[in-house]
Amino acid sequence: MPDLNEHLKSRLVGIRSSLTAHHQGGMGMPSAAKGSERENFLREFLQQVYPSHYRFSSGAITDSSGNISGQVDIVLENPVLPSFPMPGSGSERLILAEAAATVVEVKSNLCSQWPQVEKTCQSLKKLMRNTHSQPVVYDAFMGSRPEPTSIPLIAFGYTGFRDIYSLKNRIERTSVECRPDVAVVLDSGLFWSPDGIASEELGLYALCASISKFISLSIVSSSDIHSYVKNSD
C-alpha cells in the first residue's frame, strides 16, 4: 500500500475512529433515527472538511426533462448554481441536476444493503445534467458539444465488505446502470473507484480526493439551467 504523510495519517486515524464510534453509539436506536443520525454526522464531517461555501444538503433532484429522483441522503452542490428550499420547512431542497456535483448514499452495512444502493443509483442515473466541459467563447462551444452527463453516486457504508476482492466482485456483478461511481466501507477502510482501490486510512483520504474531483468537474463545466424553461408554441 502506498505510504501516506505521517501527520495526515494520524489525523485520518482519529477521524475514522470517531466516525466509527458514532455509528456504534446509535446501534440501539430505531431504524429511522439511526439512519438520520448516520447521514447528519457524515454530512457535518464533510461540511467541515471542505470550505464553507460548499453545501452538503439533502432533498430531491430534478433535471430539465422533468425527471425527479427519490429522496437522496447527501448532495454536494455546485457553489455557483441555485437550489430551492421551501422557506420554514427545514433543510430539504429541490436541487437542479446541474447543481448536484455528486450524491452520497449512506448505509449502515453496504454489503447487506447493496440492493438499496442499486435502486438509488438506477433512479439517479436517469437524470441528465446539461453540462459542457469545453470552454465557451461568445456563446459558442469550442469543440464538439458533448452529450449530457449523469450525476456521480458515492456509496458509503459504515460497515460491510471485509476485503477489497469481495467489494470488487460485487461491483462487477452489478449492471452498469445500477453501479455506483465510488464505493467506501468505513470500518474496513475499503475504497473502490474506476481510478483505483485503497484501504485503511488511505481509503478515507481517497474518498475526499474523489469528492474534490467531482467538485472540480462541476465547477469547470458550463451548465445550462435555462433549459428548465420551455417555450410554449
Summary of the structure (lengths in Angstrom):
residues: 233
radius of gyration: 18.2
end to end distance: 60.8
largest distance: 63.7
contacts: 699
relative contact order: 0.15
helix: 38%
strand: 26%
